[in-house]
């Protein structure tokens, strides 16, 4: 994994975190009963957990290349992926408050990454 370019780890971490939430929503919508066996056999729940494991692995690799204070704001980008996926997959609406919130997140990430520098 160390031969991959470091930004791949940031991007992968965001994607796996977002997909974990998306699969968790799909699991919640598909559950008929709440028992341990139902959770353990629900494919969406298993995929959600699998994405969390993958996210943890690539996050550790990202931490090798960048300081935590630089990396952590990028996890907010998960909000973008989840918002648009929830609109497409679950037919949830996007409000002006959602757009304004994402604009603030984007501005904060841009400022923070510009002034904190990611070179290590």
C-alpha positions in Angstrom: 0.0 0.0 0.0 2.9 2.3 0.5 3.4 2.6 -3.2 0.1 4.3 -3.7 -0.1 8.1 -3.8 -1.1 9.5 -0.4 -4.2 11.4 -1.6 -5.7 8.0 -2.6 -5.9 7.2 1.2 -7.8 10.3 2.0 -10.2 9.8 -0.9 -10.7 6.1 -0.1 -11.3 6.9 3.6 -14.0 9.4 2.7 -15.7 6.9 0.3 -15.6 4.0 2.7 -17.0 6.1 5.5 -19.8 7.4 3.3 -20.7 4.0 2.0 -20.8 2.6 5.5 -23.5 5.1 6.3 -25.4 4.4 3.1 -25.3 0.6 3.7 -26.4 1.2 7.3 -29.5 3.1 6.0 -30.2 0.3 3.6 -29.9 -2.2 6.4 -32.3 -0.2 8.6 -34.8 0.0 5.8 -34.6 -3.8 5.1 -34.8 -5.0 8.7 -38.1 -6.6 9.6 -37.2 -7.7 13.1 -34.5 -6.6 15.6 -32.6 -9.7 16.7 -28.9 -10.4 16.6 -29.3 -13.1 13.9 -31.2 -10.6 11.7 -28.3 -8.2 12.0 -25.6 -10.8 11.4 -27.3 -12.1 8.3 -28.3 -8.8 6.7 -26.1 -8.2 3.7 -26.3 -4.4 4.0 -25.3 -4.5 7.7 -22.3 -6.7 6.8 -21.3 -4.4 3.9 -21.6 -1.4 6.3 -19.2 -3.1 8.8 -16.9 -4.2 6.0 -16.7 -0.5 4.8 -15.8 0.6 8.3 -13.0 -1.9 8.4 -11.7 -0.8 5.1 -12.0 2.9 6.2 -9.9 2.1 9.3 -7.2 0.5 7.2 -6.9 3.3 4.7 -7.2 6.0 7.4 -4.1 4.5 9.1 -2.2 4.7 5.8 -3.3 8.4 5.4 -2.0 9.1 8.9 1.4 7.8 7.9 1.6 10.5 5.2 -0.2 13.5 6.8 -0.7 15.1 10.2 -4.0 14.3 11.9 -4.8 18.0 12.2 -4.5 18.3 8.4 -6.5 15.1 7.6 -9.4 15.2 9.9 -11.3 18.1 8.2 -11.4 16.1 5.0 -13.6 13.6 6.7 -16.3 16.3 6.5 -16.4 15.7 2.8 -18.3 12.5 3.7 -21.3 14.9 4.1 -21.3 15.7 0.4 -21.3 12.0 -0.6 -24.0 11.1 1.8 -26.2 14.1 0.9 -26.1 13.3 -2.8 -26.4 9.6 -2.3 -29.4 10.0 0.0 -31.1 12.1 -2.7 -30.4 9.5 -5.4 -30.9 6.3 -3.5 -33.5 7.2 -0.8 -35.3 10.1 -2.6 -34.5 12.5 0.3 -34.6 16.2 -0.5 -31.8 18.7 -0.6 -32.7 21.9 1.2 -31.2 25.3 1.0 -29.9 24.7 4.5 -28.1 21.6 3.2 -26.5 23.7 0.4 -25.5 26.4 2.8 -24.0 23.9 5.3 -22.0 22.3 2.6 -20.7 25.7 1.4 -19.5 26.4 5.0 -17.9 23.0 5.2 -16.1 23.6 1.9 -14.9 27.0 2.8 -13.6 25.8 6.2 -11.8 22.8 4.6 -10.3 25.1 2.0 -9.1 27.6 4.5 -7.9 25.0 7.0 -6.0 22.9 4.5 -4.4 26.1 3.0 -3.1 27.4 6.3 -2.2 24.2 8.0 -0.3 22.6 5.1 -0.3 18.9 4.5 3.4 18.4 3.7 5.1 16.1 6.1 
